[in-house]
């Protein structure tokens, strides 16, 4: 069988659609199988391998605790290899390992409270910038690209109601998201500072004899500004990451984690101490801007912590 694998490797090397790494993994899978086959059935030829041998090898990899993705790749590699061997392909109809995708990473109530406290403390230094950003992700479920593109008129904040308008969401979709009080208050604080920033940039332009840039103006300029201009996605990610570090979270924090937390809190309010029924999936789909409701259903998956909480084997978060 070793000669057949060597010949197959040489054939793969002439395929422009395969990288050297992919070829190495394919042949590594084939050699691992050949080694196992030699130990189980010494002298057995490649043409004599049966579907039972293929199934037994798959179960052997499972028993050795290989990751499901590694096992499935090995089965695909061997299916491709045996396509070059005369006779029926023993791996052609073998069932792959069903991989259940994990639930999206969302913050617990305790973790979010820690992030919120850090954002509130940072407000003394950044005039509420970090808190406003975190609030938009956590309570409006916006994408980082959408937040980076926001203009001042896209955010309407009042005493009792507010809204976030996403004018160019993913797929150029337009949507409007109601803003709850937890989002309105941080945004209102930042908007007061944003008004002062407009004056700062106007004075700076006047001193330099320059035209005031459109992105700096009030009330129709860019919403989130950095030290040199509009705050880009990278800057937003860095601000959110620093909040996660300050909150001493166990893993890095990104805007998408807060977006996941927004979705999970709507679908499983009890996890966040909220006494209200879960929101229907179509409504969550609309708020998140998903084109397909199948994308929204990923939030129906539960994590190990969720199961423990639902079964009453852990303290409430």
C-alpha positions as CSV (number, residue, x, y, z in Angstrom):
1,X,0.0,0.0,0.0
2,X,3.0,2.3,0.6
3,X,3.8,2.4,-3.1
4,X,0.2,3.4,-4.0
5,X,0.4,6.2,-1.5
6,X,3.7,7.4,-2.9
7,X,2.2,7.4,-6.4
8,X,-0.9,9.2,-5.2
9,X,1.3,11.9,-3.5
10,X,3.2,12.5,-6.8
11,X,-0.1,12.9,-8.6
12,X,-1.4,15.4,-6.0
13,X,1.8,17.4,-6.4
14,X,0.8,18.2,-10.0
15,X,-2.6,19.6,-9.0
16,X,-2.5,23.5,-8.9
17,X,-5.6,23.7,-6.7
18,X,-3.9,22.0,-3.8
19,X,-1.4,23.6,-1.5
20,X,1.6,21.8,-0.2
21,X,0.1,21.8,3.3
22,X,-3.1,20.1,2.0
23,X,-1.1,17.5,0.2
24,X,0.9,16.8,3.3
25,X,-2.3,16.3,5.3
26,X,-3.8,14.0,2.7
27,X,-0.8,11.8,2.5
28,X,-0.3,11.8,6.3
29,X,-3.9,10.5,6.7
30,X,-3.2,7.8,4.2
31,X,0.0,6.7,5.9
32,X,-1.7,6.6,9.3
33,X,-4.3,4.3,7.9
34,X,-1.7,2.1,6.2
35,X,0.2,1.8,9.5
36,X,-3.0,0.8,11.3
37,X,-4.0,-1.7,8.6
38,X,-0.6,-3.3,8.7
39,X,-0.9,-3.8,12.5
40,X,-4.5,-5.2,12.2
41,X,-4.2,-7.2,9.0
42,X,-0.5,-7.8,8.0
43,X,-0.1,-8.2,4.3
44,X,-3.5,-7.0,3.3
45,X,-3.5,-5.1,0.0
46,X,-5.2,-1.8,-0.8
47,X,-7.5,-3.6,-3.2
48,X,-8.6,-5.9,-0.4
49,X,-9.8,-3.3,2.0
50,X,-13.5,-3.5,2.7
51,X,-16.2,-1.1,4.0
52,X,-16.0,-3.0,7.3
53,X,-12.3,-2.2,7.5
54,X,-13.1,1.5,6.8
55,X,-15.8,1.6,9.6
56,X,-13.4,-0.2,12.0
57,X,-10.7,2.4,11.3
58,X,-13.2,5.3,11.8
59,X,-14.2,3.8,15.2
60,X,-10.5,3.3,16.0
61,X,-9.9,7.0,15.5
62,X,-12.9,7.8,17.7
63,X,-11.5,5.5,20.4
64,X,-8.1,7.3,20.2
65,X,-10.0,10.6,20.9
66,X,-9.1,12.3,17.7
67,X,-11.1,15.5,17.1
68,X,-14.2,15.0,14.9
69,X,-12.9,17.5,12.4
70,X,-9.6,15.5,12.2
71,X,-11.5,12.2,11.7
72,X,-13.7,13.6,9.0
73,X,-10.7,15.0,7.2
74,X,-9.0,11.6,7.4
75,X,-12.1,9.9,6.0
76,X,-12.2,12.4,3.1
77,X,-8.5,11.9,2.4
78,X,-8.9,8.1,2.3
79,X,-11.9,8.4,0.1
80,X,-9.9,10.4,-2.4
81,X,-7.0,8.0,-2.1
82,X,-9.1,4.9,-2.7
83,X,-10.7,6.6,-5.8
84,X,-7.3,5.9,-7.4
85,X,-7.4,2.2,-6.4
86,X,-9.1,-0.3,-8.6
87,X,-12.4,-1.8,-7.3
88,X,-15.1,-0.4,-5.0
89,X,-14.1,2.5,-2.8
90,X,-14.6,1.3,0.9
91,X,-14.7,4.9,2.2
92,X,-17.1,6.2,-0.4
93,X,-20.3,5.7,1.6
94,X,-18.9,5.8,5.1
95,X,-20.9,8.0,7.5
96,X,-18.9,11.0,8.7
97,X,-18.9,12.2,12.3
98,X,-21.8,14.6,13.0
99,X,-20.3,17.8,14.4
100,X,-22.6,19.9,16.5
101,X,-21.5,23.5,16.2
102,X,-21.0,25.2,19.6
103,X,-23.3,27.9,20.8
104,X,-22.0,31.5,20.0
105,X,-19.9,32.9,22.8
106,X,-21.9,35.3,24.9
107,X,-21.1,37.0,28.2
108,X,-22.9,35.9,31.3
109,X,-24.8,38.4,33.4
110,X,-21.9,38.6,35.8
111,X,-19.3,39.1,33.1
112,X,-21.3,41.8,31.4
113,X,-21.8,43.6,34.7
114,X,-18.0,43.6,35.1
115,X,-17.5,45.0,31.6
116,X,-20.1,47.7,32.3
117,X,-18.5,48.8,35.5
118,X,-15.1,49.1,33.7
119,X,-16.8,51.1,30.9
120,X,-18.4,53.4,33.5
121,X,-15.1,54.0,35.2
122,X,-13.4,54.7,31.8
123,X,-16.0,57.4,31.2
124,X,-14.0,59.7,33.4
125,X,-11.2,59.6,30.9
126,X,-12.8,59.0,27.5
127,X,-16.1,61.0,28.1
128,X,-18.2,57.9,27.7
129,X,-16.8,56.7,24.4
130,X,-16.1,53.1,25.5
131,X,-19.4,52.8,27.3
132,X,-21.4,54.1,24.3
133,X,-19.7,51.6,22.0
134,X,-20.2,48.7,24.4
135,X,-23.9,49.7,24.9
136,X,-24.6,49.7,21.2
137,X,-23.2,46.2,20.8
138,X,-24.8,44.8,23.9
139,X,-28.2,46.4,23.8
140,X,-28.7,47.0,20.0
141,X,-26.7,44.1,18.5
142,X,-25.0,46.2,15.9
143,X,-22.0,44.9,13.9
144,X,-18.7,46.6,14.3
145,X,-18.7,47.7,10.6
146,X,-22.2,49.2,11.2
147,X,-21.1,51.1,14.3
148,X,-17.9,52.4,12.5
149,X,-20.1,53.9,9.7
150,X,-22.7,55.6,12.0
151,X,-23.4,59.3,11.5
152,X,-24.8,61.5,14.2
153,X,-28.4,61.6,12.7
154,X,-28.4,57.7,12.8
155,X,-28.8,57.8,16.6
156,X,-32.0,59.3,18.1
157,X,-32.0,59.5,21.8
158,X,-34.9,60.8,23.9
159,X,-35.9,60.6,27.6
160,X,-38.3,57.7,27.0
161,X,-37.4,56.3,23.7
162,X,-34.7,56.2,21.1
163,X,-33.6,54.4,17.9
164,X,-30.5,53.3,16.0
165,X,-30.7,53.5,12.2
166,X,-28.4,51.1,10.3
167,X,-28.4,52.6,6.7
168,X,-25.9,50.2,5.1
169,X,-26.0,47.0,7.0
170,X,-24.6,43.7,5.7
171,X,-26.0,43.2,2.2
172,X,-26.8,46.9,2.1
173,X,-29.9,46.3,4.3
174,X,-31.6,49.1,6.1
175,X,-33.0,48.5,9.6
176,X,-34.1,50.4,12.6
177,X,-33.4,49.2,16.2
178,X,-35.2,50.5,19.2
179,X,-32.8,51.7,21.9
180,X,-33.6,50.7,25.5
181,X,-32.7,52.9,28.4
182,X,-29.5,51.0,29.1
183,X,-28.2,52.1,25.7
184,X,-29.7,55.6,25.6
185,X,-28.0,56.8,28.8
186,X,-24.4,56.0,27.7
187,X,-25.1,57.4,24.2
188,X,-26.6,60.6,25.6
189,X,-23.4,61.2,27.7
190,X,-21.2,60.6,24.7
191,X,-23.3,62.8,22.4
192,X,-22.8,65.7,24.8
193,X,-19.1,65.2,24.4
194,X,-19.4,64.8,20.6
195,X,-20.9,68.2,20.4
196,X,-17.8,69.7,22.1
197,X,-15.6,67.7,19.8
198,X,-17.2,69.4,16.8
199,X,-16.3,72.8,18.3
200,X,-12.8,71.6,18.9
201,X,-12.3,70.5,15.3
202,X,-13.9,73.8,14.1
203,X,-11.5,75.9,16.1
204,X,-8.6,73.8,15.0
205,X,-9.5,74.3,11.3
206,X,-9.9,78.0,11.9
207,X,-6.4,78.3,13.4
208,X,-4.9,76.4,10.5
209,X,-6.9,78.3,7.9
210,X,-8.5,75.0,6.7
211,X,-12.0,74.0,5.8
212,X,-13.9,72.2,8.5
213,X,-14.0,68.5,7.6
214,X,-17.5,67.1,7.1
215,X,-16.9,64.2,9.4
216,X,-16.2,66.5,12.4
217,X,-19.3,68.7,12.1
218,X,-22.4,68.8,14.4
219,X,-25.1,67.6,14.0
220,X,-24.5,65.8,10.8
221,X,-20.9,64.5,11.1
222,X,-19.5,61.1,11.9
223,X,-20.7,59.8,15.3
224,X,-17.6,58.2,16.8
225,X,-14.3,60.1,16.5
226,X,-10.8,59.2,17.5
227,X,-7.9,61.5,18.0
228,X,-7.2,61.9,14.2
229,X,-10.7,61.5,12.7
230,X,-13.5,58.9,12.4
231,X,-13.0,55.9,14.6
232,X,-12.3,52.9,12.4
233,X,-13.2,49.2,13.1
234,X,-9.7,48.5,14.4
235,X,-9.9,51.3,16.9
236,X,-13.3,50.1,18.1
237,X,-12.1,46.5,18.5
238,X,-9.1,47.8,20.6
239,X,-11.4,49.8,22.9
240,X,-13.7,46.8,23.5
241,X,-10.7,44.5,24.0
242,X,-9.3,46.8,26.7
243,X,-12.7,46.7,28.5
244,X,-12.5,42.9,28.5
245,X,-9.0,43.1,29.9
246,X,-10.0,45.6,32.6
247,X,-12.9,43.3,33.5
248,X,-10.5,40.4,33.8
249,X,-12.5,38.1,31.5
250,X,-11.1,34.7,30.9
251,X,-10.9,35.2,27.1
252,X,-10.5,38.2,24.8
253,X,-13.5,40.4,24.4
254,X,-14.7,41.6,20.9
255,X,-17.7,43.5,19.6
256,X,-19.2,40.3,18.2
257,X,-19.2,38.7,21.7
258,X,-21.4,41.6,22.9
259,X,-23.6,41.2,19.8
260,X,-24.0,37.5,20.8
261,X,-24.9,38.6,24.3
262,X,-27.6,40.9,22.9
263,X,-29.1,38.0,20.9
264,X,-28.9,35.5,23.8
265,X,-30.5,37.9,26.3
266,X,-33.5,38.2,23.9
267,X,-33.8,34.4,23.4
268,X,-33.0,33.4,27.0
269,X,-34.0,36.4,29.3
270,X,-33.8,34.3,32.4
271,X,-30.1,33.9,32.0
272,X,-29.8,37.7,32.6
273,X,-32.3,37.9,35.4
274,X,-35.0,39.3,33.2
275,X,-38.7,38.4,33.9
276,X,-40.1,38.4,30.4
277,X,-40.8,35.8,27.7
278,X,-38.2,34.9,25.1
279,X,-38.5,37.0,21.9
280,X,-39.6,35.1,18.7
281,X,-36.8,34.2,16.3
282,X,-38.2,36.3,13.4
283,X,-38.0,39.4,15.6
284,X,-34.4,38.6,16.6
285,X,-33.6,38.0,13.0
286,X,-34.9,41.5,12.1
287,X,-33.0,43.2,14.9
288,X,-29.7,41.4,14.0
289,X,-30.1,42.0,10.3
290,X,-29.8,38.4,9.3
291,X,-30.9,37.6,5.7
292,X,-31.7,34.0,6.6
293,X,-33.4,32.9,9.8
294,X,-31.3,29.8,9.7
295,X,-28.4,32.1,10.8
296,X,-30.4,33.3,13.8
297,X,-31.1,29.8,14.9
298,X,-27.5,29.4,16.1
299,X,-28.6,31.3,19.2
300,X,-31.0,28.4,20.1
301,X,-28.0,26.2,20.8
302,X,-27.2,25.9,24.5
303,X,-23.8,25.8,26.1
304,X,-22.7,23.5,29.0
305,X,-23.2,26.4,31.4
306,X,-26.7,27.0,30.1
307,X,-27.6,23.3,30.6
308,X,-26.2,23.4,34.1
309,X,-28.3,26.5,35.0
310,X,-31.4,25.1,33.4
311,X,-31.0,21.8,35.4
312,X,-30.3,23.7,38.6
313,X,-26.8,22.3,39.1
314,X,-25.1,25.7,39.2
315,X,-25.8,29.0,40.9
316,X,-27.7,31.6,38.9
317,X,-25.5,33.9,36.9
